[in-house]
Amino acid sequence: MTAQDDLSPLTRLLTLVPVGEERRKGDLSGSTTAILRNEIVTGVLPPGSRLNERELCERLKVSRTPIREALKTLAQEGLIIVRPNHSPIVSDMDIEELTSLVEVVATIEGLAGRLAARHMNEAKIAELGLLHYTMYLHHTRHELPGYFEANKAFHRKIIEFAENKVLLWVWDLLALRVDRARYTSNLWPPRWSAAIQEHETILGALKAGNEEQAAQHMANHVRNGLSLVIARMKDDISEPPSSASKSRECT
């Protein structure tokens, strides 16, 4: 028997956790990435924004190392464009990529709805119900950032309840690619209100254990939100600049 075998499960787990400077650097890089990602998703940093390392260091009160690690991650996620000898800039949402993502994500979430309906119980329904109620409260208060956070948690819980690790892994990867579009879709009040009703329908199907309806409602929910964003992006491209600007002012 080794010394490692004498340790309790919790102690063994703690031996794997980075400590000291290594852990601090990891925490700083992760939190810096999360802050910048959130600012891009919510439009605080709109497309075309220049990300100057020195300015980011001053604003976020961190050194260049976590900033550079964050920028590397955001570039891999497609949220920024790295240019030689220039500061990275926030990328535009790509219509072609988003169009392809709609069907893939709709299919994944539809499958998740089907599988989750098989594994529902009162505790899981209560957990989803609480998240739905949280979304509803944020909606009534016009708190889109809070709503978006609860909305993503609601969707991810359904993926978790599907009890398929590969499905969860794929969803986590793709969620980073569609977060901006999902956030943007709720900038139009009619769509935001419709999303609330769709969540209630999804919850009802899961509660009833109806696999077919859960799959259909989940897939339709994804298409309804993201397809609206694609349509509006195409309208902005096809309209003259002055008309597109007026259109946005009226929404």
Summary of the structure (lengths in Angstrom):
residues: 251
radius of gyration: 20.9
end to end distance: 68.6
largest distance: 75.8
contacts: 745
relative contact order: 0.11
helix: 77%
strand: 2%
